[in-house]
Amino acid sequence: MKAAARRWLEAAGVEGAELTVSEITCPDPACPGDETVILVLQAGRRSRAAKVRSPARDVTDEDVRSALLAAGFKGPE
């Protein structure tokens, strides 16, 4: 999943970003339970979190793409 996020970001022109991937249990009763958070850290910019409302084992490349788009990253041209 981390590799998929890195490939997608690099194709979108985001270079040199550091990524962390974490699975957390959302405490909000409206959440589906476990969710996966891809945190994108870039020098000189605010960090951005891309969230997938599934446990890490169920996250697909399409989920990663959708989460990064929702987090405000422009897709590859």
DSSP file (Angstrom, degrees, kcal/mol; ACC not computed):
  #  RESIDUE AA STRUCTURE BP1 BP2  ACC     N-H-->O    O-->H-N    N-H-->O    O-->H-N    TCO  KAPPA ALPHA  PHI   PSI    X-CA   Y-CA   Z-CA
    1    1 A M     >        0   0    0      0, 0.0     4,-2.4     0, 0.0     5,-0.2   0.000 360.0 360.0 360.0 -42.9    0.0    0.0    0.0
    2    2 A K  H  >  +     0   0    0      1,-0.2     4,-2.5     2,-0.2     5,-0.2   0.904 360.0  50.2 -62.3 -40.5    2.8    2.4    0.8
    3    3 A A  H  > S+     0   0    0      2,-0.2     4,-2.6     1,-0.2    -1,-0.2   0.888 109.4  51.1 -65.3 -38.7    4.5    1.6   -2.5
    4    4 A A  H  > S+     0   0    0      2,-0.2     4,-2.3     1,-0.2    -2,-0.2   0.911 111.1  48.3 -64.4 -42.0    1.2    2.2   -4.3
    5    5 A A  H  X S+     0   0    0     -4,-2.4     4,-2.6     2,-0.2    -2,-0.2   0.918 112.2  48.8 -64.2 -43.5    0.8    5.6   -2.6
    6    6 A R  H  X S+     0   0    0     -4,-2.5     4,-2.7     2,-0.2     5,-0.2   0.928 111.7  48.7 -63.2 -45.3    4.4    6.5   -3.5
    7    7 A R  H  X S+     0   0    0     -4,-2.6     4,-2.3     1,-0.2    -2,-0.2   0.925 113.4  47.2 -59.9 -45.0    4.0    5.5   -7.1
    8    8 A W  H  X S+     0   0    0     -4,-2.3     4,-1.4     2,-0.2    -2,-0.2   0.922 113.2  47.6 -64.8 -44.7    0.8    7.5   -7.4
    9    9 A L  H  <>S+     0   0    0     -4,-2.6     5,-2.9     2,-0.2     4,-0.2   0.919 112.1  49.5 -64.1 -43.3    2.2   10.6   -5.8
   10   10 A E  H ><5S+     0   0    0     -4,-2.7     3,-1.4     1,-0.2    -1,-0.2   0.899 109.5  51.7 -63.3 -39.7    5.4   10.5   -7.9
   11   11 A A  H 3<5S+     0   0    0     -4,-2.3    66,-0.5     1,-0.3    -1,-0.2   0.802 107.9  53.7 -64.8 -27.7    3.3   10.1  -11.1
   12   12 A A  T 3<5S-     0   0    0     -4,-1.4    -1,-0.3    64,-0.2    -2,-0.2   0.423 126.0-103.6 -85.7   0.5    1.3   13.2   -9.9
   13   13 A G  T < 5S+     0   0    0     -3,-1.4     2,-0.9     1,-0.2    -3,-0.2   0.584  78.0 136.0  89.9   9.9    4.6   15.1   -9.5
   14   14 A V      < +     0   0    0     -5,-2.9     2,-0.3    -6,-0.2     3,-0.3  -0.818  31.9 177.2 -93.2 105.9    4.9   15.0   -5.7
   15   15 A E        +     0   0    0     -2,-0.9    -9,-0.0     1,-0.2    -5,-0.0  -0.818  52.3  20.4-113.0 151.2    8.5   14.1   -5.1
   16   16 A G  S    S+     0   0    0     -2,-0.3    27,-0.3     1,-0.2     2,-0.2   0.612  79.5 150.0  76.0  12.6   10.5   13.7   -1.9
   17   17 A A        -     0   0    0     -3,-0.3     2,-0.4    25,-0.1    -1,-0.2  -0.536  40.3-138.6 -78.7 143.7    7.4   13.1    0.3
   18   18 A E  E     -A   41   0A   0     23,-2.9    23,-3.0    -2,-0.2     2,-0.4  -0.828  21.5-158.4 -96.9 142.0    7.7   10.9    3.3
   19   19 A L  E     -A   40   0A   0     -2,-0.4     2,-0.4    21,-0.2    21,-0.2  -0.950  14.7-175.5-124.5 141.4    4.9    8.5    4.0
   20   20 A T  E     -A   39   0A   0     19,-1.8    19,-2.6    -2,-0.4     2,-0.4  -0.983  10.0-157.7-127.0 147.0    3.6    6.7    7.0
   21   21 A V  E     +A   38   0A   0     -2,-0.4     2,-0.4    17,-0.2    17,-0.2  -0.991  16.8 172.8-125.3 127.9    0.8    4.2    7.0
   22   22 A S  E     -A   37   0A   0     15,-2.4    15,-3.3    -2,-0.4     2,-0.5  -0.984  25.1-145.3-135.2 144.7   -1.2    3.5   10.2
   23   23 A E  E     +A   36   0A   0     -2,-0.4     2,-0.3    13,-0.2    13,-0.2  -0.949  29.7 175.8-106.7 126.7   -4.2    1.4   11.0
   24   24 A I  E     -A   35   0A   0     11,-2.9    11,-2.9    -2,-0.5     2,-0.7  -0.883  33.9-121.1-127.7 159.0   -6.4    2.9   13.7
   25   25 A T  E     -A   34   0A   0     -2,-0.3     9,-0.2     9,-0.2    -2,-0.0  -0.908  32.5-133.1 -99.0 117.7   -9.7    2.2   15.4
   26   26 A C        -     0   0    0      7,-2.7     7,-0.1    -2,-0.7     5,-0.1  -0.553   9.1-155.7 -73.4 126.3  -11.9    5.1   14.9
   27   27 A P        +     0   0    0      0, 0.0    -1,-0.1     0, 0.0    -2,-0.0   0.622  64.7 102.5 -79.0 -11.8  -13.6    6.1   18.2
   28   28 A D  S >  S-     0   0    0      1,-0.1     3,-2.0     5,-0.1     5,-0.2  -0.573  72.5-139.2 -74.1 127.2  -16.6    7.7   16.5
   29   29 A P  T 3  S+     0   0    0      0, 0.0    -1,-0.1     0, 0.0    -3,-0.0   0.741 102.1  62.3 -59.4 -21.6  -19.7    5.5   16.5
   30   30 A A  T 3  S+     0   0    0      2,-0.0    -2,-0.0     3,-0.0    -4,-0.0   0.658  87.0  93.2 -77.5 -15.3  -20.4    6.6   12.9
   31   31 A C  S <  S-     0   0    0     -3,-2.0     3,-0.1     1,-0.1     4,-0.1  -0.397  83.9-124.1 -76.5 155.7  -17.1    5.1   11.7
   32   32 A P        -     0   0    0      0, 0.0     2,-0.6     0, 0.0    -1,-0.1   0.429  54.5-103.6 -79.7   3.5  -16.9    1.5   10.4
   33   33 A G  S    S+     0   0    0     -5,-0.2    -7,-2.7    -7,-0.1     2,-0.2  -0.939  91.8  38.9 116.3-113.2  -14.3    0.5   13.0
   34   34 A D  E     +A   25   0A   0     -2,-0.6     2,-0.3    -9,-0.2    -9,-0.2  -0.506  64.6 178.8 -76.9 142.4  -10.7    0.2   11.7
   35   35 A E  E     -A   24   0A   0    -11,-2.9   -11,-2.9    -2,-0.2     2,-0.5  -0.966  23.4-128.9-138.6 158.4   -9.5    2.7    9.1
   36   36 A T  E     -AB  23  52A   0     16,-3.0    16,-2.9    -2,-0.3     2,-0.5  -0.912  18.6-160.7-111.2 133.0   -6.1    3.1    7.4
   37   37 A V  E     -AB  22  51A   0    -15,-3.3   -15,-2.4    -2,-0.5     2,-0.7  -0.957   6.1-163.6-118.4 125.4   -4.4    6.5    7.4
   38   38 A I  E     -AB  21  50A   0     12,-3.1    12,-2.9    -2,-0.5     2,-0.5  -0.935  13.9-159.2-105.0 111.6   -1.7    7.4    4.9
   39   39 A L  E     -AB  20  49A   0    -19,-2.6   -19,-1.8    -2,-0.7     2,-0.6  -0.825   1.3-158.8 -96.7 125.0    0.1   10.5    6.2
   40   40 A V  E     -AB  19  48A   0      8,-3.2     8,-2.1    -2,-0.5     2,-0.5  -0.916   7.4-170.0-109.1 119.0    2.0   12.5    3.5
   41   41 A L  E     +A   18   0A   0    -23,-3.0   -23,-2.9    -2,-0.6     2,-0.4  -0.936   6.5 177.4-113.4 124.7    4.8   14.7    4.8
   42   42 A Q    >   -     0   0    0     -2,-0.5     3,-2.0     3,-0.3   -25,-0.1  -0.985  37.1-103.6-127.6 137.1    6.5   17.3    2.5
   43   43 A A  T 3  S+     0   0    0     -2,-0.4     3,-0.1   -27,-0.3   -26,-0.0  -0.332 106.2  10.2 -57.9 132.2    9.2   19.7    3.5
   44   44 A G  T 3  S+     0   0    0      1,-0.2     2,-0.3    -2,-0.0    -1,-0.3   0.523 115.1  90.3  77.5   6.1    7.7   23.2    3.8
   45   45 A R  S <  S-     0   0    0     -3,-2.0    -3,-0.3     3,-0.0    -1,-0.2  -0.903  83.1 -96.9-130.9 159.5    4.1   22.1    3.6
   46   46 A R        -     0   0    0     -2,-0.3     2,-0.1    -3,-0.1    -4,-0.1  -0.476  46.9-108.7 -69.8 144.4    1.4   21.0    6.0
   47   47 A S        -     0   0    0     -2,-0.1     2,-0.4    -6,-0.1    -6,-0.2  -0.433  33.5-152.0 -71.2 151.5    1.1   17.3    6.4
   48   48 A R  E     -B   40   0A   0     -8,-2.1    -8,-3.2    -2,-0.1     2,-0.5  -0.981   2.9-145.6-129.3 140.3   -2.0   15.7    4.8
   49   49 A A  E     -B   39   0A   0     -2,-0.4     2,-0.5   -10,-0.2   -10,-0.2  -0.910   5.3-162.5-108.4 126.9   -3.8   12.6    5.8
   50   50 A A  E     -B   38   0A   0    -12,-2.9   -12,-3.1    -2,-0.5     2,-0.4  -0.940  18.1-158.0-104.6 123.3   -5.5   10.3    3.3
   51   51 A K  E     -B   37   0A   0     -2,-0.5     2,-0.5    16,-0.3   -14,-0.2  -0.858  16.3-169.9-113.4 137.7   -8.0    8.0    5.0
   52   52 A V  E     -B   36   0A   0    -16,-2.9   -16,-3.0    -2,-0.4     2,-2.1  -0.992  23.5-138.0-120.1 124.7   -9.4    4.7    3.8
   53   53 A R  S    S+     0   0    0     -2,-0.5   -18,-0.2   -18,-0.2   -19,-0.1  -0.310  76.6  78.3 -83.2  56.8  -12.3    3.4    5.9
   54   54 A S  S    S-     0   0    0     -2,-2.1   -18,-0.3   -18,-0.1    -2,-0.2  -0.975  90.2 -90.1-152.7 154.8  -11.1   -0.2    5.9
   55   55 A P    >   -     0   0    0      0, 0.0     3,-2.1     0, 0.0     4,-0.5  -0.371  46.6-107.3 -64.5 153.9   -8.4   -2.2    7.7
   56   56 A A  G >  S+     0   0    0      1,-0.3     3,-1.3     2,-0.2   -20,-0.1   0.825 117.0  62.8 -54.1 -37.4   -5.0   -2.1    6.0
   57   57 A R  G 3  S+     0   0    0      1,-0.3    -1,-0.3     3,-0.0     0, 0.0   0.726 106.8  45.6 -63.9 -20.2   -5.3   -5.7    4.8
   58   58 A D  G <  S+     0   0    0     -3,-2.1     2,-0.3     2,-0.1    -1,-0.3   0.449  83.8 116.6-101.8  -1.9   -8.4   -4.8    2.7
   59   59 A V    <   -     0   0    0     -3,-1.3     2,-0.2    -4,-0.5    -3,-0.0  -0.515  46.9-162.4 -76.4 130.5   -7.0   -1.6    1.1
   60   60 A T     >  -     0   0    0     -2,-0.3     4,-2.0     1,-0.1     5,-0.1  -0.575  34.9-105.5-102.9 168.8   -6.7   -1.7   -2.7
   61   61 A D  H  > S+     0   0    0      1,-0.2     4,-2.4     2,-0.2     5,-0.1   0.874 123.7  54.8 -60.4 -36.6   -4.6    0.5   -5.0
   62   62 A E  H  > S+     0   0    0      2,-0.2     4,-2.6     1,-0.2    -1,-0.2   0.880 105.0  52.7 -65.0 -38.1   -7.9    2.1   -6.1
   63   63 A D  H  > S+     0   0    0      2,-0.2     4,-2.5     1,-0.2    -1,-0.2   0.913 109.3  49.8 -61.2 -42.5   -8.7    2.9   -2.4
   64   64 A V  H  X S+     0   0    0     -4,-2.0     4,-2.4     2,-0.2    -2,-0.2   0.935 111.4  48.4 -61.7 -47.4   -5.3    4.6   -2.1
   65   65 A R  H  X S+     0   0    0     -4,-2.4     4,-2.3     1,-0.2    -2,-0.2   0.935 113.2  47.1 -59.0 -48.1   -5.9    6.6   -5.3
   66   66 A S  H  X S+     0   0    0     -4,-2.6     4,-2.4     1,-0.2    -1,-0.2   0.892 112.2  49.9 -62.7 -40.7   -9.3    7.7   -4.1
   67   67 A A  H  X S+     0   0    0     -4,-2.5     4,-1.5     2,-0.2   -16,-0.3   0.897 110.7  49.1 -66.9 -40.4   -8.0    8.6   -0.6
   68   68 A L  H  <>S+     0   0    0     -4,-2.4     5,-2.3     2,-0.2     4,-0.2   0.895 111.8  48.9 -67.5 -39.3   -5.1   10.7   -2.0
   69   69 A L  H ><5S+     0   0    0     -4,-2.3     3,-1.6     1,-0.2    -2,-0.2   0.925 110.9  50.4 -62.6 -43.9   -7.5   12.6   -4.4
   70   70 A A  H 3<5S+     0   0    0     -4,-2.4    -1,-0.2     1,-0.3    -2,-0.2   0.792 104.2  59.5 -64.6 -28.0   -9.9   13.2   -1.5
   71   71 A A  T 3<5S-     0   0    0     -4,-1.5    -1,-0.3    -5,-0.1    -2,-0.2   0.482 127.5 -98.1 -80.7  -1.8   -6.9   14.5    0.6
   72   72 A G  T < 5S+     0   0    0     -3,-1.6     2,-0.4     1,-0.3    -3,-0.2   0.551  75.4 141.2 101.5   8.2   -6.4   17.2   -2.1
   73   73 A F      < -     0   0    0     -5,-2.3    -1,-0.3     1,-0.0     2,-0.3  -0.710  51.6-125.7 -84.5 132.5   -3.6   15.7   -4.2
   74   74 A K        -     0   0    0     -2,-0.4     3,-0.1   -62,-0.1    -5,-0.0  -0.596  30.7-118.2 -76.2 135.6   -4.0   16.4   -7.9
   75   75 A G        -     0   0    0     -2,-0.3    -1,-0.1     1,-0.2   -66,-0.0  -0.128  40.2 -72.9 -70.4 168.0   -3.9   13.1   -9.9
   76   76 A P              0   0    0      0, 0.0   -64,-0.2     0, 0.0    -1,-0.2  -0.309 360.0 360.0 -58.7 143.2   -1.3   12.2  -12.5
   77   77 A E              0   0    0    -66,-0.5   -65,-0.1    -3,-0.1    -2,-0.1   0.465 360.0 360.0 -73.7 360.0   -1.8   14.2  -15.7
